[in-house]
Amino acid sequence: LDLSNTRIAKLASLPKSLMILNLKDCQDVPAEEFEKLDAFSHIKKLDLSNTRIAKLASLPKSLKVLDLRNCHFIDQELEQLKVFKHLHQIYLPKTFEGNPIVQSLQLNKNIIFI
């Protein structure tokens, strides 16, 4: 489901069976709304680039691809990425490239800095 550049503010009304969700540039979604994403247990690909996400622990553990480009509020949350066993590809801001936590993740995940 592509909701990029929309004015969506509430995520609870979305179908929980989604496998792909694009929220790129959805600046109207408050940070606490992203904490409800764990209810979407089937999502494989999630684009949160250019959003206000601040906490990663509540993201669905089923993720295979996660886009966090231009998400600069997650620097204290990078450690949480280690619990995502199915996550194969992560897009992160270039500013995180030298981060030691990110470097330890690179051993078993494809991390792309943009």
C-alpha positions in Angstrom: 0.0 0.0 0.0 1.6 3.3 -1.1 0.6 6.1 1.2 3.7 8.2 0.5 3.3 12.0 0.6 -0.2 11.7 2.0 -1.7 13.4 5.1 -2.5 10.2 6.9 -2.1 10.6 10.6 -3.5 7.4 12.1 -2.2 4.0 11.3 -4.6 1.9 13.3 -7.3 1.9 10.6 -5.0 0.3 8.0 -5.5 -3.4 7.2 -3.3 -5.5 9.4 -2.6 -8.0 6.6 -0.5 -5.6 4.6 2.8 -7.0 3.3 4.2 -3.8 1.8 3.6 -0.3 3.3 5.1 2.9 2.1 4.8 5.8 4.4 7.6 7.9 2.9 7.3 11.6 3.5 4.2 11.2 5.7 5.1 14.0 8.0 1.6 14.2 9.6 2.1 10.8 11.4 3.1 11.6 15.0 6.1 9.6 16.4 3.9 7.7 18.8 1.7 6.4 16.0 4.6 4.4 14.7 4.6 2.4 17.9 1.4 0.8 16.7 3.1 -0.8 13.7 3.8 -4.0 15.6 0.2 -5.0 14.9 1.1 -5.4 11.2 2.7 -8.8 11.6 2.8 -9.7 7.9 4.7 -6.7 6.6 7.8 -7.6 4.7 8.8 -4.2 3.3 8.3 -0.9 5.1 9.4 2.5 3.9 9.5 5.1 6.7 12.0 7.4 5.0 11.5 11.1 5.8 9.1 10.4 8.7 9.2 11.3 12.4 9.8 7.7 13.7 11.8 7.7 16.9 11.5 4.2 18.3 12.3 1.0 16.4 11.4 -1.7 19.0 7.7 -1.7 18.0 8.3 -2.4 14.3 7.0 -5.7 13.0 9.6 -8.5 13.4 8.6 -9.9 10.0 10.4 -7.2 8.1 12.8 -8.1 5.4 13.4 -4.6 3.9 13.3 -1.4 6.0 13.9 2.1 4.7 14.9 4.7 7.3 16.5 7.3 5.0 16.4 10.8 6.5 15.1 9.4 9.8 17.5 11.3 12.1 15.6 10.7 15.3 16.6 7.0 15.5 20.2 7.3 16.5 19.5 6.1 20.1 17.5 3.2 18.7 19.9 1.5 16.3 20.6 -1.3 18.8 17.0 -2.4 18.3 17.8 -3.5 14.7 19.6 -6.5 16.1 16.3 -8.3 17.0 15.0 -8.3 13.5 16.1 -11.8 12.4 14.4 -11.7 9.0 15.7 -8.2 8.1 18.0 -8.4 5.1 18.1 -4.9 3.7 18.2 -1.6 5.6 18.5 1.8 4.2 20.0 4.3 6.6 21.1 7.9 6.5 24.7 8.3 5.4 25.4 10.0 8.8 25.1 6.6 10.5 27.8 5.0 8.3 30.6 5.0 11.0 28.3 4.1 13.9 29.7 1.0 15.7 26.3 -0.5 16.2 25.6 -0.2 12.5 29.0 -1.7 11.7 28.2 -4.8 13.8 24.9 -5.2 12.0 26.7 -5.2 8.6 28.1 -8.6 9.3 24.8 -10.3 8.5 22.6 -7.6 6.9 22.8 -5.6 3.7 23.0 -2.0 4.9 22.8 0.8 2.3 23.7 4.3 3.3 22.0 7.1 1.3 
